[in-house]
């Protein structure tokens, strides 16, 4: 386990963060009377050699959130509710970023509210198979203290996040939102027609939270010796895409979700971003998001989703979202849509070979392309003193970067 953790902290550089994109048009969608709530988010996992979710460092990578988000004050500076109990000492959240292994990173769920009349609501999201790690606006987070091994034993963490007395303001209310000097993909999620909200004097366009989880994903992905991609449990998924990027070239294949299992070649690297964005946004709208919400989600993750490597994106069945993240809103809205994208990182022979060559050539520019997934990739490179040397050199820089938020 010690080597597994060491391998997974090899993140060598900050991942570039997209700027905020503005949208001029409004959604031409008939919204029902009363309150409508829409939510989107991502479950990110790594496919192990057997196709099941692998353990990695889901909190790894430099912080990509503005400093006003409540991971800074509550977690970095104190032993808060998600301190890790190792049996010897407790670790702060900062330390946990480089030492806590788990299967799932729950990334940026945001809840939007639409109403023709200002209202007050109470919102609660439970996460019994995970832990809440970041949030905004201010909220009450309840969960058991996190112990090493909990998230791979599927124990109930009793985690929940609660926003009491959320003011859903008028759609045309003139409010200011917090900002920072640095860019962050956090801000792209504001580019929708949702009503602004206020909690304890803090204004925002949505309720935001993140976490780490210990559950399995509903598809199994393996790579054959010939480099083909084998996908199991695909039948019934609303939409699935196999994506690959090598340098400036990219390609994608829309998978046939009428079959339980398929074997496909990696896509030809002849596609363009525009076609892919249309494909993804259309899939999100088909599942219930408004057009501007779909665009905001894709813009939020544009750099991260489409970085170097191979991965599968799929729409998570809403029944699984409800099971993993039970949502309660009082008074009850007339309509709720929850659209989550599952991301499964897949390591092909080409990826492993590229990383191995870069390790022995000390080419940190190539290694940096794989960001937070470099650790689990290196697990598949034959062990050597050279690999250990690269990891040791990366550790100090990694911890320093992880401590930063976007001022």
C-alpha positions, 0 to 999 in steps of 0.5 A, a space after each residue: 500500500 505504501 508504494 501504491 500511495 507513493 506512486 499516486 502522488 506523482 503529480 508534476 504540474 498544475 493543470 491549466 484551468 479554463 477561463 470563464 465563458 459568457 453566454 448571451 442567449 437564454 434557454 428557450 425552454 418552458 419552465 413549469 410553475 413552481 420551483 424547478 431544480 437541476 443538478 449536474 456533476 461528475 463521478 471520476 474513476 480509474 479502470 484497473 487492469 481487471 476493469 474494476 475501479 482502481 484505488 488512486 488519490 482522488 484528492 490529488 492535483 493542485 487545488 483548482 477552486 477559489 479561496 472563498 470555497 470552504 475547504 480552505 478555512 475549515 479543512 486546511 487550517 484545522 483538524 475538521 470532520 474529514 481528518 484521516 485517522 491512521 492509527 498513529 496520528 490524524 492528518 489534516 485535509 492538506 495531508 490527506 490530499 497526498 495520502 488518502 486513496 479511494 476509488 471515486 472523485 465526486 467532482 463539482 455537483 452544482 444545484 440550480 434553482 428556477 422559480 418565478 417567485 422568491 422562495 426559501 428552501 432547505 436542502 440536504 444531500 447525503 453521501 453514505 458511501 463517501 465524504 464531502 470535501 469542499 462546498 460553497 456557500 457555507 453549509 453544515 457538514 456531518 460525517 464520521 471521522 475518516 479512517 484509512 481503508 474506509 472507502 474501499 470497504 464500502 462502509 457507511 460514512 453517514 456523510 451529509 451536507 445541509 443548507 438551511 434557509 436557502 434564499 432563492 432570489 428573483 431571477 432578475 435580482 441584482 447581486 454580486 458574486 464572490 470572485 478571485 484574481 486567478 482564473 478557475 473553472 468554478 466560474 463557468 458554472 454561473 453562466 446559466 439562467 438560474 435564479 441567484 441564491 443566498 445563504 447566510 449572506 453569501 451569494 451564488 448562482 448555485 449550491 456547490 459541493 465535492 467529495 470522495 467516494 467508495 462505491 463501484 461504477 456501473 461499467 467495466 472497462 479493460 484493455 486487450 493485449 492488442 490495445 482494443 477497449 472492452 466495455 462490459 455492462 454498457 447496455 441501458 446506459 443513456 449515452 457513452 463516448 470513448 475519447 482519446 487525445 494524443 498531442 493536438 489530435 483527438 478522436 471519439 466514438 459513440 458507443 452502442 449502448 444497446 449491447 451489454 458488451 462491446 470491443 472497439 478500437 481506440 478512435 481515429 484521431 481525426 475529430 475536432 472539438 466542435 463536433 465533440 462538444 455538440 455531441 456531449 451537450 446534446 446528450 446532457 440536454 436529452 437527459 434533462 438539462 437546459 442548453 445553457 446548463 449543458 454548455 456550462 458543464 462542458 465548459 467547466 470541464 473542457 480542459 480536464 475532460 479532454 486532456 492527454 490520454 484515453 477515457 470513457 464518458 457515460 451518462 450515469 443512470 439517475 437511479 444510481 445518482 439518487 442511490 449514491 446522493 439522496 437529495 431532499 429539498 423542502 418545500 419539494 420542487 415540482 421538478 428535479 433533474 439530476 444529470 451526472 457524467 461518469 468518467 473512467 480513465 483507461 490506460 492503453 499500452 500506448 499511454 503506459 509506453 509513453 510514460 515509461 519513455 518519459 520517465 527514463 528520459 526525465 521528460 517532465 513535460 510529457 509526464 505533466 500531460 497526465 496530471 493527477 493520473 500519473 500515479 496509477 499509470 506509473 503503477 503499471 510501469 515496471 519498478 525501477 530506481 529511476 521510477 522511484 527517483 522521479 516520484 521522490 522528486 515530485 513529492 515536495 512539489 506536489 504538496 506545495 502545489 496542493 496547498 494553493 487555492 486560486 486567489 
